Amino acid sequence: MTDTSQDKPLVEADEVSKVFPVKPGLHGTVGRRWVKAVDRASISIARGEIVGLIGESGAGKSALGRLLIRLETPTAGTIRFDGEDITALRGRPLRRKRRRMQIIFQDPASSLNPRFTVRDTLKEAIRANRKRQSSRMQRAHLAALLSMVGLPLSTLDRYPKEFSGGERQRLAIARALAVEPRFIVADEPVSALDLSSRSHIVSLLDDLRRELGVALLLIVHDLEVARFLSSQINVMYLGQIVERAPTDLLFRHPRHPYTRALFEATLLPDPDSTRRSSILPGEPPSALDP
């Protein structure tokens, strides 16, 4: 479990919503309909803190993460970064602010350009964020980034297809770190990896938090990963944060029926073990008609 030494939020969302239109005829809809991807969600992340965000697919976790770093514009609510309201930022002011916010996508195989070498990938991230460096400084910077994520300097001239899944995710993390961000959204950073690679990436994220003081929003399905890394966990259901608590307390005493159902749905380490499971009443939820 992680600790944070400062209580002042670095990232804060207050009653944030994001609504997407659905065209008539799509999914059997009649007339113009709307999907609430995020519905009045509030979340707070302190400097150097890892906050977990869990919930089933389609709950709105990735949409909330993209809102926090302003890859999407909220329909309603307020987003603050380091005390500054960034809800309505546009153009150059938003680009400047994004130098301190980055994202690690779920699938590095699709998020990395297959035509770019490692060197090209990292240099592009640096250039895109207007970080000027001399050639000597840039070489040292690239070497430091690779060392930070456990990749040898010899990988600079290799292509993504030459790496394993775990190595590609390390490269994606290095790209996110290239502009020295203070906040990173890690969107399912281990779900596409095997167990061995998963443990390495989890340890790497924890090291980065401790050594660099980077704050992270950790979006995961794996409850044990959330439990190991997060100081607090938010549970998301149909776009809403339905429960929030310090990690240890949440796992000891989950209060919301949906949270308890999530925990009961996880596999036990012992295949011969059994436990009582509750069945949630009602119809499966629909974001078109909550």
Phi, psi and chi 1 to 4 in degrees:
 res  aa     phi    psi   chi1   chi2   chi3   chi4
   1 MET       -  136.6 -178.8  176.0  172.4      -
   2 THR   -87.3  160.2   56.3      -      -      -
   3 ASP  -121.3  156.0  -62.7  -45.6      -      -
   4 THR  -130.7  136.1  177.1      -      -      -
   5 SER   -92.4  -11.0   58.6      -      -      -
   6 GLN  -125.7  138.2  -61.1 -176.0   36.8      -
   7 ASP   -92.3  -22.0  -65.2  -31.3      -      -
   8 LYS   -66.0  126.6 -176.9 -178.4  176.8 -178.1
   9 PRO   -64.2  138.6  -19.5   31.5      -      -
  10 LEU   -86.2  -41.5  174.8   66.2      -      -
  11 VAL  -124.9  134.0 -178.6      -      -      -
  12 GLU  -146.0  127.7 -163.3  172.1   12.3      -
  13 ALA  -117.4  134.2      -      -      -      -
  14 ASP  -123.8  111.2 -176.7   23.5      -      -
  15 GLU    52.7   47.5  -65.2  -77.0  -49.4      -
  16 VAL   -83.6  136.0  168.0      -      -      -
  17 SER  -130.7  151.7  -63.3      -      -      -
  18 LYS  -140.6  120.9 -179.2   63.5  179.4  179.4
  19 VAL  -116.1  133.9  176.0      -      -      -
  20 PHE  -116.7  137.5  -67.7  100.5      -      -
  21 PRO   -76.4  147.9   27.8  -33.1      -      -
  22 VAL  -118.1  124.4  178.2      -      -      -
  23 LYS   -68.7  146.7  -66.1 -178.6  178.9  179.2
  24 PRO   -57.1  139.4  -23.6   33.0      -      -
  25 GLY    95.1  -23.8      -      -      -      -
  26 LEU   -76.1  129.1 -168.9   63.1      -      -
  27 HIS    57.8   29.7  -56.0  -60.4      -      -
  28 GLY    76.8   15.8      -      -      -      -
  29 THR   -77.9  149.9   59.4      -      -      -
  30 VAL  -120.1  125.2  178.3      -      -      -
  31 GLY    76.7  175.6      -      -      -      -
  32 ARG   -77.2  127.2 -165.2  166.1 -176.9   83.5
  33 ARG  -123.3  168.1  -58.6  -74.1  -64.8  -82.5
  34 TRP  -134.2  142.6  -56.6   87.1      -      -
  35 VAL  -110.4  125.3  170.3      -      -      -
  36 LYS   -88.1   93.6  -73.7 -173.8  177.0 -179.5
  37 ALA   -67.3  -39.8      -      -      -      -
  38 VAL  -130.4  131.6  179.9      -      -      -
  39 ASP  -128.1   98.2 -174.9   10.8      -      -
  40 ARG    51.6   49.4  -65.4  166.1  -64.1  166.5
  41 ALA   -90.1  136.6      -      -      -      -
  42 SER  -123.6  137.2  -62.5      -      -      -
  43 ILE  -152.8  150.1 -165.1  168.2      -      -
  44 SER  -137.6  133.4  177.0      -      -      -
  45 ILE  -131.4  122.4  -54.8  169.7      -      -
  46 ALA   -84.4  167.0      -      -      -      -
  47 ARG   -60.4  132.8  -69.9  165.6  173.9   77.1
  48 GLY    70.4   15.7      -      -      -      -
  49 GLU  -105.7  145.3 -177.8 -177.5   26.6      -
  50 ILE  -108.0  118.3  -60.8 -179.7      -      -
  51 VAL  -110.6  127.2  170.7      -      -      -
  52 GLY   -86.6  147.3      -      -      -      -
  53 LEU  -132.8  113.0 -176.6   61.2      -      -
  54 ILE  -121.7  162.4   63.3  173.9      -      -
  55 GLY   153.7  165.6      -      -      -      -
  56 GLU   -72.6  167.7   62.3 -171.2  -50.1      -
  57 SER   -59.7  137.0  -63.7      -      -      -
  58 GLY    87.4    3.2      -      -      -      -
  59 ALA   -75.0  -17.8      -      -      -      -
  60 GLY   106.9   11.7      -      -      -      -
  61 LYS   -63.5  -49.9  -54.9 -175.9  -58.1  -62.8
  62 SER   -65.6  -37.1  -64.7      -      -      -
  63 ALA   -61.9  -41.4      -      -      -      -
  64 LEU   -65.5  -41.6  178.1   56.7      -      -
  65 GLY   -60.1  -42.5      -      -      -      -
  66 ARG   -67.6  -32.5  -66.0  171.7   67.5   87.5
  67 LEU   -66.4  -40.0  -74.7  170.3      -      -
  68 LEU   -62.9  -32.2  -68.4 -178.0      -      -
  69 ILE  -102.8   13.1   59.8  173.1      -      -
  70 ARG    61.0   33.3  -76.0  -61.6  -37.6  -79.3
  71 LEU   -75.7  -19.3  -72.7  178.8      -      -
  72 GLU  -125.9  151.4  -62.4  -78.7   -2.5      -
  73 THR   -97.4  126.1  -58.9      -      -      -
  74 PRO   -66.7  146.8   23.4  -31.9      -      -
  75 THR   -75.2  -34.0  -53.3      -      -      -
  76 ALA  -153.4  164.3      -      -      -      -
  77 GLY    96.7 -177.7      -      -      -      -
  78 THR  -131.3  138.0  -56.7      -      -      -
  79 ILE  -122.5  128.1  -60.8  171.3      -      -
  80 ARG  -121.7  139.7  -72.2 -179.3  -71.5  -86.9
  81 PHE  -125.2  119.9 -179.4   80.8      -      -
  82 ASP    53.4   41.3 -159.2   14.7      -      -
  83 GLY    83.8   -7.8      -      -      -      -
  84 GLU  -101.2  134.8  179.2 -176.4  -11.2      -
  85 ASP   -73.7  115.9 -173.3  -15.9      -      -
  86 ILE  -111.7   12.9   63.5  169.9      -      -
  87 THR   -57.9  -42.7  -48.7      -      -      -
  88 ALA  -107.9   11.8      -      -      -      -
  89 LEU   -63.2  143.3  -78.4 -175.2      -      -
  90 ARG  -138.9  163.5  -61.6  -73.2 -170.1  -81.8
  91 GLY    58.4 -136.0      -      -      -      -
  92 ARG   -62.7  -41.7 -174.6  173.7  -62.7  175.6
  93 PRO   -58.9  -38.2  -25.7   35.6      -      -
  94 LEU   -69.3  -39.9  178.7   57.7      -      -
  95 ARG   -63.1  -38.8  -72.8 -164.3  -62.9  -88.7
  96 ARG   -63.5  -41.7  -76.2 -160.6  -61.6  -95.0
  97 LYS   -67.6  -32.2 -167.4   61.3   63.5  175.5
  98 ARG   -69.3  -15.0  -78.0 -144.2 -174.1  105.5
  99 ARG   -63.2  -19.5  -61.8  174.2 -164.4  176.4
 100 ARG  -104.3    5.5  -66.4  -68.9  176.8 -102.6
 101 MET  -134.9  130.8  -57.4 -180.0  -70.2      -
 102 GLN  -137.6  171.6  -68.0  -67.3  -53.8      -
 103 ILE  -136.7  142.1 -174.1  168.3      -      -
 104 ILE  -109.4  117.1  -58.1  167.6      -      -
 105 PHE   -81.7  163.0  -66.4  100.6      -      -
 106 GLN   -64.3  -45.3  177.4  175.8  -10.0      -
 107 ASP  -114.2  102.1 -177.8   13.1      -      -
 108 PRO   -65.3  -24.7   24.3  -33.0      -      -
 109 ALA   -63.3  -32.5      -      -      -      -
 110 SER   -97.2  -20.0   59.5      -      -      -
 111 SER   -89.2  -13.4   65.7      -      -      -
 112 LEU   -99.5  138.3  -64.0  172.0      -      -
 113 ASN   -71.3  117.6 -169.5  -32.4      -      -
 114 PRO   -66.9  -16.5   25.1  -34.1      -      -
 115 ARG   -89.0   -7.6  -62.9  176.2 -178.7  -89.0
 116 PHE   -98.8  138.0  -81.7   14.0      -      -
 117 THR   -75.0  172.1   63.0      -      -      -
 118 VAL   -58.5  -42.3  172.5      -      -      -
 119 ARG   -58.5  -47.3 -173.7 -169.1  -53.1  -86.4
 120 ASP   -62.5  -41.5  -64.7  -28.3      -      -
 121 THR   -61.3  -47.0  -64.1      -      -      -
 122 LEU   -71.3  -39.1  -62.6  179.7      -      -
 123 LYS   -66.0  -36.9  -73.8  172.8   65.9  175.6
 124 GLU   -62.9  -42.0 -178.6 -166.0   41.8      -
 125 ALA   -62.2  -39.8      -      -      -      -
 126 ILE   -67.3  -45.0  -65.1  169.5      -      -
 127 ARG   -66.1  -40.9  -75.1 -164.0  -58.0  -91.7
 128 ALA   -61.7  -26.0      -      -      -      -
 129 ASN  -103.8   19.5  -71.8  -84.1      -      -
 130 ARG    57.9   33.9  -54.0  -69.4 -165.7  -86.5
 131 LYS   -93.8  105.6 -169.2  173.6  178.9   65.5
 132 ARG   -86.2  134.1  -64.3 -177.9  180.0 -179.3
 133 GLN  -144.2  148.2  -65.7  177.0  -37.8      -
 134 SER   -72.1  164.8   66.4      -      -      -
 135 SER   -59.7  -39.6  -63.2      -      -      -
 136 ARG   -66.2  -44.2 -178.7  177.9  177.9 -179.8
 137 MET   -64.4  -37.7  -72.6  178.2   60.6      -
 138 GLN   -66.6  -41.6 -170.9  173.7   88.9      -
 139 ARG   -60.5  -43.0  -76.7 -165.8  -62.1  -88.7
 140 ALA   -66.0  -38.1      -      -      -      -
 141 HIS   -63.8  -45.7 -169.8 -176.9      -      -
 142 LEU   -63.0  -42.2  -63.0 -176.7      -      -
 143 ALA   -63.0  -40.5      -      -      -      -
 144 ALA   -67.0  -38.3      -      -      -      -
 145 LEU   -63.0  -45.7  -75.4  171.4      -      -
 146 LEU   -64.9  -40.9  -67.9  179.2      -      -
 147 SER   -62.4  -37.9  174.4      -      -      -
 148 MET   -62.5  -35.5 -157.4  176.9  -62.1      -
 149 VAL  -101.6    8.2  -61.9      -      -      -
 150 GLY    78.7   28.9      -      -      -      -
 151 LEU  -111.4  140.1  -69.4  174.7      -      -
 152 PRO   -72.8  155.9   24.9  -32.9      -      -
 153 LEU   -61.0  -26.4 -169.1   60.1      -      -
 154 SER   -65.7  -12.3   58.2      -      -      -
 155 THR   -80.2   -7.4   61.3      -      -      -
 156 LEU   -56.4  -33.6  -86.7  175.7      -      -
 157 ASP  -104.4   19.8  -64.8  -49.3      -      -
 158 ARG  -100.8  161.8  -66.1  168.3   59.0 -171.0
 159 TYR  -103.2  157.6  -68.6   87.7      -      -
 160 PRO   -54.3  -35.1  -28.8   35.4      -      -
 161 LYS   -64.7  -17.2   66.2  179.4 -179.0 -179.2
 162 GLU   -86.2    0.3  -59.0  176.3   60.5      -
 163 PHE  -109.4  158.2  -65.0   96.4      -      -
 164 SER   -76.4  171.4   66.9      -      -      -
 165 GLY   -60.4  -42.2      -      -      -      -
 166 GLY   -65.1  -38.8      -      -      -      -
 167 GLU   -67.9  -38.5  -71.2  171.8  -32.5      -
 168 ARG   -63.7  -37.6  -79.3 -164.9  -68.2  -96.2
 169 GLN   -68.8  -34.4 -166.4   60.7  -69.5      -
 170 ARG   -62.2  -39.8  -72.6  173.8 -176.8  -91.1
 171 LEU   -64.7  -40.7  173.8   56.1      -      -
 172 ALA   -62.6  -37.6      -      -      -      -
 173 ILE   -67.9  -40.7  -67.2  172.1      -      -
 174 ALA   -61.2  -39.9      -      -      -      -
 175 ARG   -62.5  -40.7  179.0  178.5   61.1 -178.9
 176 ALA   -65.4  -33.1      -      -      -      -
 177 LEU   -82.9   -7.7  -66.2  171.7      -      -
 178 ALA   -59.9  -29.3      -      -      -      -
 179 VAL  -105.3   16.8  -68.6      -      -      -
 180 GLU    55.0   58.8  -59.5  172.9    2.2      -
 181 PRO   -71.7  160.7   30.6  -36.7      -      -
 182 ARG  -103.2  -15.3  -62.6  171.0   60.5 -169.4
 183 PHE  -142.1  132.6  172.6   56.5      -      -
 184 ILE  -130.0  133.1  -65.2  176.6      -      -
 185 VAL   -92.9  114.8  172.7      -      -      -
 186 ALA  -100.0   98.6      -      -      -      -
 187 ASP   -92.0   99.8 -170.3   -0.5      -      -
 188 GLU    50.0   57.5  -64.1  -73.9   -0.6      -
 189 PRO   -70.7  -12.6   28.3  -35.8      -      -
 190 VAL  -123.7   -2.7  -62.1      -      -      -
 191 SER   -67.5  -25.4   63.3      -      -      -
 192 ALA   -92.7    8.4      -      -      -      -
 193 LEU  -109.8  157.5  -53.3  178.6      -      -
 194 ASP   -75.4  170.8   57.8   55.2      -      -
 195 LEU   -60.9  -39.3  -73.5  177.2      -      -
 196 SER   -65.8  -47.8  175.1      -      -      -
 197 SER   -64.6  -35.5  -60.1      -      -      -
 198 ARG   -60.4  -45.0 -176.1  175.1  -58.9 -169.9
 199 SER   -65.0  -36.4   64.1      -      -      -
 200 HIS   -65.4  -42.7  -71.1  -56.4      -      -
 201 ILE   -68.5  -38.8  -64.0  -59.4      -      -
 202 VAL   -60.6  -45.6  167.2      -      -      -
 203 SER   -63.5  -38.4  -63.1      -      -      -
 204 LEU   -63.8  -44.4  173.6   59.2      -      -
 205 LEU   -62.2  -39.0  -68.6  174.7      -      -
 206 ASP   -66.8  -40.4 -167.9   36.7      -      -
 207 ASP   -62.7  -42.0  -69.5  -18.2      -      -
 208 LEU   -64.2  -38.9  -66.1  175.6      -      -
 209 ARG   -62.5  -43.4 -164.4  -84.0  -49.7  172.4
 210 ARG   -74.5  -41.4  -73.2 -172.9  -72.5  104.5
 211 GLU   -83.1  -36.1  -65.0  172.4    9.7      -
 212 LEU  -105.0  -13.4  -58.5  179.9      -      -
 213 GLY    70.3   24.7      -      -      -      -
 214 VAL   -76.0  134.5  179.0      -      -      -
 215 ALA   -87.0  142.2      -      -      -      -
 216 LEU  -132.3  140.5  -75.3   99.4      -      -
 217 LEU   -98.8  114.0  176.3   68.4      -      -
 218 LEU  -100.0  105.7 -179.3   67.9      -      -
 219 ILE   -95.4  115.2  -59.7  171.8      -      -
 220 VAL  -145.4  154.7  -74.1      -      -      -
 221 HIS   -94.4  -28.7  -78.9   98.4      -      -
 222 ASP   -75.0  108.3 -168.8  -39.0      -      -
 223 LEU   -66.5  -31.6  -61.3 -178.5      -      -
 224 GLU   -69.4  -34.9  -72.5  -54.7  -47.5      -
 225 VAL   -64.2  -44.8  171.6      -      -      -
 226 ALA   -61.7  -40.2      -      -      -      -
 227 ARG   -65.8  -39.7 -172.9  175.1 -166.0  170.2
 228 PHE   -71.5  -40.0  176.9   77.6      -      -
 229 LEU   -94.7  -30.2  -74.3  173.3      -      -
 230 SER   -91.5  143.8  -51.8      -      -      -
 231 SER   -85.4  -29.9   59.4      -      -      -
 232 GLN  -143.8  157.7   65.3  161.8  -61.2      -
 233 ILE  -129.6  137.3  -67.2  179.4      -      -
 234 ASN  -110.3  134.4  -65.7 -102.6      -      -
 235 VAL  -105.6  126.5 -177.1      -      -      -
 236 MET  -114.0  135.9 -160.1  163.2 -166.5      -
 237 TYR  -143.9  120.5  173.4   72.5      -      -
 238 LEU    49.3   45.6  -84.4 -174.1      -      -
 239 GLY    83.9   -5.3      -      -      -      -
 240 GLN  -112.9  146.3  -64.4 -177.0  -21.3      -
 241 ILE   -81.5  108.8  -56.6  -66.8      -      -
 242 VAL   -96.4  -17.7  -64.9      -      -      -
 243 GLU  -154.8  143.4 -173.5  165.4    4.7      -
 244 ARG  -144.7  132.5  172.1 -173.1  -59.1  111.0
 245 ALA  -164.9  158.2      -      -      -      -
 246 PRO   -54.9  146.5  -24.8   34.1      -      -
 247 THR   -56.1  -50.6  -59.0      -      -      -
 248 ASP   -59.3  -42.6  -73.5  -13.6      -      -
 249 LEU   -66.0  -41.1  178.9   60.3      -      -
 250 LEU   -62.7  -41.2 -174.0   76.5      -      -
 251 PHE   -74.9  -27.6  -85.8   82.4      -      -
 252 ARG   -79.4  -40.5  -74.5 -160.8  -48.8  -91.6
 253 HIS  -138.1   69.5  -57.5  -67.3      -      -
 254 PRO   -65.8  134.7   24.3  -33.0      -      -
 255 ARG  -105.8  -34.1  -57.2 -170.6   63.5  178.5
 256 HIS   -80.5  138.2 -163.5  -78.9      -      -
 257 PRO   -55.4  -35.4  -24.1   32.2      -      -
 258 TYR   -67.7  -39.9  179.1   69.0      -      -
 259 THR   -62.5  -44.3  -52.7      -      -      -
 260 ARG   -62.7  -38.1  -67.4 -163.4  -65.9  -91.6
 261 ALA   -65.5  -38.6      -      -      -      -
 262 LEU   -60.2  -46.5  -80.6  179.8      -      -
 263 PHE   -64.2  -39.3  -70.4  171.7      -      -
 264 GLU   -70.8  -21.2  -69.0  169.0   -0.3      -
 265 ALA   -81.8  -11.7      -      -      -      -
 266 THR   -77.2  149.3   58.7      -      -      -
 267 LEU   -74.4  143.1  -65.3  175.0      -      -
 268 LEU   -86.0  147.8  -65.6  172.5      -      -
 269 PRO   -59.9  -33.9  -21.5   31.5      -      -
 270 ASP   -96.3  114.6 -177.2   -3.9      -      -
 271 PRO   -65.1  -19.0   22.5  -32.8      -      -
 272 ASP   -87.8   -7.0  -64.3  -36.2      -      -
 273 SER   -75.8  148.6  -62.0      -      -      -
 274 THR  -129.1  157.3   59.2      -      -      -
 275 ARG  -153.8  157.3   64.9 -178.1  167.6 -163.8
 276 ARG   -74.5  133.0  178.5  178.0  175.7  -86.4
 277 SER  -123.0  142.5   60.5      -      -      -
 278 SER   -98.6  149.9   59.0      -      -      -
 279 ILE  -105.0  124.6  -61.4  175.6      -      -
 280 LEU   -74.4  128.6  -65.5  177.5      -      -
 281 PRO   -76.6  165.2   29.8  -35.5      -      -
 282 GLY    92.7 -177.4      -      -      -      -
 283 GLU   -84.4  156.3  -63.0  -66.9  -33.5      -
 284 PRO   -57.9  142.3  -23.6   33.3      -      -
 285 PRO   -71.7  152.5   27.2  -35.2      -      -
 286 SER  -132.0  127.2  167.5      -      -      -
 287 ALA   -69.3  -22.6      -      -      -      -
 288 LEU   -74.4  -30.0  -88.8  173.6      -      -
 289 ASP  -141.7   75.1 -171.7   10.7      -      -
 290 PRO   -58.8      -  -20.4   32.3      -      -
